[in-house]
Amino acid sequence: MSEKILLVDDEPNVLQACERLLHDKFVMETAVGGAAAVTAIKTKGPYAVVMSDLRMPQMDGLELLAIVKKQAPDTVRIMLTGYADVQTALLAINEGNIFRFLTKPCGKQTLVKALTAGLAQYQLVTSEKEILEKTLAGSIGVLSDVLSVASPAAFSRALRLRRYLSHISTRMQLANRWKFELAALLSQLGCVTIPPETIDAVYAGQPLPPKEQKLYDSHPQIAFDLLKNIPRLANIAAMIAHQNDADGMTGNISDRDFTETRLGAQLLAAAMEFDARIVRGASRSEAASLVGRHHTDLDPRVMVALIEVEPEARDKIVQRRKLEEIAPGTVAAEDVRTETGTLIIAKHQEVTSAAILKLKNYCERGAIAGDLAVSVPAPPAPDKAEKETEDEAVIK
């Protein structure tokens, strides 16, 4: 096994004895005392297992393993002590700080068995975590693709909202920035159930009849119902559900999850209002100023961040490319509609694999042309020396 084990004790001779006993079984490193162990974890980790003595000066084993739990939660923690202290063992186990509690003297066979079990537990935890992360990423990718195909205008807006919240969360140095960006990306997911003409009217700033307005207002709750049962997305789903009524949320304001969720809903509301005004022709400063007047309890840095967000077309030029040349991630520079007005791709939309397939299918039916105007980075301007060389060539 290539995973590393860290042995911690305040007596170097104990560590040396453990190394002699176990060097042919495991990949091991040692640390004399708790402070040295914390440094090793920060600079040489990750470790699959940390086995520490209980009784050590300055920092005992309980303190150390509590720190390990906080800094490296996947690391399996084992305590070794010469004191058969049942109360200490129960305390450590109940607080979740240790996986095994061993007493000295401890024979080689017992040590090997405990460390082997620790490595197996580490592999189980990390593999499950990897599977969960891949499953979550895959689920988000599928949902994003579904939105891009079913409602291009909503997907285009979601991408703009993600850009706004990415800049806001970075400027404000928020923890868990990915949550705010993901909430923005999935905020329009409920629009898949709404007729495209209703979505187009909303994003164009046109008033809706009461019945259609009620239908549109339901999309945050629809998104919440789709997302709430996906692991790790519960509070992101709540941000999305309350994107239109963040100030109406109730709960214990000291609760970290509630505070984060409410902030996410507030940022979504501000970003959506900002985007709506930009789409209708307002400047960034005008739009941000109006957002600030409507959301007086928001941190002023939000409005500053919105003004700072660069326009999507900065340093871009437009080219026409055949559909066969379009790669995922390409940005459309125009709306693509059928002769009947159905929106296939929205301007400024990042084209996904599913959207490319949709374009090709409509093209084969003769409903759209076989090319697309896309935004691509502008070529770098020639430096002064290159320009002078070009000018000399023209003169000659």
Secondary structure, 3 states (H helix, E strand, C coil): CCCEEEEEECCHHHHHHHHHHHCCCCEEEEEECHHHHHHHHHHHCCCCEEEEECCCCCCCHHHHHHHHHHHCCCCEEEEEECCCCHHHHHHHHHCCCCCEEEECCCCHHHHHHHHHHHHHHHHHHHHHHHHHHHHHHHHHHHHHHHHHHHCHHHHHHHHHHHHHHHHHHHHCCCCCHHHHHHHHHHCCHHHHHCCHHHHHHHHCCCCCCHHHHHHHHCHHHHHHHHHCCCCCCHHHHHHHHCCCCHHHCCCCCCCHHHHHHHHHHHHHHHHHHHHHHHHCCCCHHHHHHHHHHHCCCCCHHHHHHHHHCCCCCCCEEEEEEEHHHCCCCCEECCCEECCCCCEEECCCCECCHHHHHHHHHHHHCCCCCCEEEEEEECCCCCCHHHHHHHHHHHHC
